[in-house]
């Protein structure tokens, strides 16, 4: 088993999901990473090191409030990055 931050997994998945719904936003690797970093800096980490911890954390994170918190932070980060991307043309 390795040290795993489940928040990174969910932020990554939700970033992809939310970006797929938008056609007006850059989806390059740098923008995706900026979005994920900004969102993760606002969220509590959820580290696990065992299968038991993985199951417990996954169950806990399936709650509506946790998903809503992550969606809110990813959405906020998407808006910020789309207004000022670091890779100016």
N, C-alpha and C positions, 0 to 999 in steps of 0.2 A: 504494500500500500504506500502511497505517496501523500504528501501534504497537498490538499486540494481546497481551493476557495470556491465554493459553490456560487457565490455572488458573481464571479467572473463568467461562469457558465451561463447563468441566467441573463446577465447583461449582454453577453455575446449573442445568445439566441434571440432576445428581444430586440437588439439592435438590427439584426438581419430581418426580423419580422416587420418591424416598423419602417425600415428603409425600403423594403419591398412594396410598401403601400404608397410610397412617395416617388414621383417621377421627377420632381424639381430639385432634388438634392444630390450632390456628388456622393458616389458610393465607392470611391477609391479606397485603397488600404489605409492611407494616412488619415483620411476623414473618419473611417470606421474606428480606427484606433483612438483618435482624439475623442470621439463620442464615447467610446467605452471607458476611457481613462477619466473623463469628466464625470460620467455617471458613477463609476466605482468610487471616486473620491468623495461622493456624497452619501454612499451607502455603507452600512455596517458589513464588514467581512464575515463570511460564514465558513471557517476552516474546519476540515474534517481530516482524520487520519486513519479511520477504521471503517469497516463495512457498516457496523452499527451506527456510527456517527453519520455516515453517508445517508443511510435510510432515514434516520431521525431528521436530519437537516432537509432532505428532499421533501419529506412529509410536511415539515413546518413551513417550508417555502411555497408549498402549493396553496396556501391560504390566500384568499382574495386580497387582503390588505397588503401582504408582502408583494404580490404581483403588481398591485396598483402603485406601490411605492417605487418599484423598479421601473415600471412603465413611465411614471411621472419624471423620474430622473433621466431616463434615456431620451424621452421626448424633449425635455429641457435642453439636454446636451446636443441633440440633433438641431434644434433651433439655433443654439449658440454657434455651433460649428458651421452651419449653413450660411449664417450672416457674415462670419469671418473665418473662412478656411485658411489654413496655413500654406497651402500650395497655390498661391496666386498665379494666374496665367502670365 
